[in-house]
Amino acid sequence: MKAWRGLKPGLENVILSENEPVPELTSDHDVLIKVIAAGLNPVDYKRATWPNSKYPFTLGLDICGVIEKKGSQVDQEKFIEGKTIVLIHGSLANVHGYFADYAVHDSRYLSIVPEPLYSNQNLIEVACRLAALPCAAFTAYQAICTKLKLPIESYQPLPNVKTVKNVLVSAGAGGVGGFCLQLLKLWRDNLPQDLKDKVKIITTCSAKNNDFVKKLGATDTIDYNQEDILKRCLELSDNEGVDIFIDNVGGDNKGIGSDALTFGGELVLVVGSDGLDLDKISSNAQSVHTIALGGAYRTKQHDKMNEIKSIGDQMLRLYSEGKIDPLLGEIIGFEGILDSLKKLQERHVQGKIVAKFIENL
């Protein structure tokens, strides 16, 4: 089979291999999946440059595909060969990644795509839209719903819960940022009108993406090319600071994290926690949440790994109800994956890039 393989650190050492063996089932719960489409994420190019990655390995974490073979302990009614379509976010620890013709995954942690989502439609096109979801959308869901516990389905007035008025999301035009804005919009839209009018959802983006992020849910934008992010953030929040800062960029943004937050504010870090001023965070009674979605697989704990499937099920439902746009920005062919990873590395991509592996099924 064909597969994109990282031989040693560096994108220049990623090759398209034409004769890789089809991966074997490693447990009775495993299924073999024929890949229809795969989503590209920044973590894919980052992993290909990490010196501690287990080389060689096949790149890719996110796919939509169809069941081709199954182990003896796989649910026979749910997983039907040649018919069941699944959505997957994989593990960084897996040397058999998903930028390949076939992939293997534990069936207990797969989200099954409901048939109404693709019946009477072009299955390949639907699979491309769905493959845009896993890493970015699941990460956003974990941040908004699991860590911050913001109710996106309905307003839930509870006693002794602090008021959230101002939220800052960095890189709102990107994958995770774009899904964060959509989920925050669902939360804001469910608030009573008097509370909704007070909420600001602020995001950083370039000026050309203003209309795009406002359509997703931003109420205010900060042009990171022209404006001082911290200064503008404080101006928009009447010098109070934001109650929540979801940082999808890292680097210098970590330095403004605590300063941008109000007393008791919450910082969500999607790209690592190094470089934080913990003394400042502690003195301001601020909380820090870190996201490591695929890390659940390393625990080998059923309930932790099942959380990924549960998030996948929720995102498929939100998508089917028209509440979430998959942010599909570009569809490429299998051979274009490496060039698109280089494009992602430049950090100027709007929405998600998805690779289409087959034309017909």
HELIX and SHEET records of a PDB file:
HELIX    1   1 LEU A   11  ASN A   13  5                                   3    
HELIX    2   2 PRO A   42  ARG A   47  1                                   6    
HELIX    3   3 SER A  107  TYR A  109  5                                   3    
HELIX    4   4 GLU A  115  LEU A  117  5                                   3    
HELIX    5   5 LEU A  123  ALA A  131  1                                   9    
HELIX    6   6 PRO A  134  TYR A  141  1                                   8    
HELIX    7   7 GLN A  142  LYS A  147  3                                   6    
HELIX    8   8 GLY A  175  ASP A  189  1                                  15    
HELIX    9   9 GLN A  193  LYS A  196  1                                   4    
HELIX   10  10 ALA A  207  ASN A  209  5                                   3    
HELIX   11  11 ASN A  210  LEU A  216  1                                   7    
HELIX   12  12 ILE A  229  LEU A  236  1                                   8    
HELIX   13  13 ASP A  252  ALA A  260  1                                   9    
HELIX   14  14 LEU A  278  SER A  283  1                                   6    
HELIX   15  15 LEU A  293  GLY A  295  5                                   3    
HELIX   16  16 ALA A  296  THR A  299  1                                   4    
HELIX   17  17 HIS A  302  SER A  320  1                                  19    
HELIX   18  18 PHE A  334  GLY A  336  5                                   3    
HELIX   19  19 ILE A  337  GLN A  345  1                                   9    
SHEET    1   A 3 VAL A  14  SER A  17  0                                        
SHEET    2   A 3 ALA A   3  GLY A   6 -1                                        
SHEET    3   A 3 PHE A  57  THR A  58 -1                                        
SHEET    1   B 5 TYR A 102  ASP A 106  0                                        
SHEET    2   B 5 ASP A  30  GLY A  39 -1                                        
SHEET    3   B 5 ASP A  62  LYS A  70 -1                                        
SHEET    4   B 5 ILE A  85  HIS A  89 -1                                        
SHEET    5   B 5 SER A 111  ILE A 112 -1                                        
SHEET    1   C 4 TYR A 102  ASP A 106  0                                        
SHEET    2   C 4 ASP A  30  GLY A  39 -1                                        
SHEET    3   C 4 LYS A 352  LYS A 356 -1                                        
SHEET    4   C 4 LEU A 328  GLY A 333  1                                        
SHEET    1   D 6 ASP A 220  ASP A 223  0                                        
SHEET    2   D 6 LYS A 200  CYS A 205  1                                        
SHEET    3   D 6 ASN A 166  VAL A 169  1                                        
SHEET    4   D 6 VAL A 242  ASP A 247  1                                        
SHEET    5   D 6 LEU A 261  LEU A 269  1                                        
SHEET    6   D 6 SER A 287  THR A 290  1                                        
END                                                                             
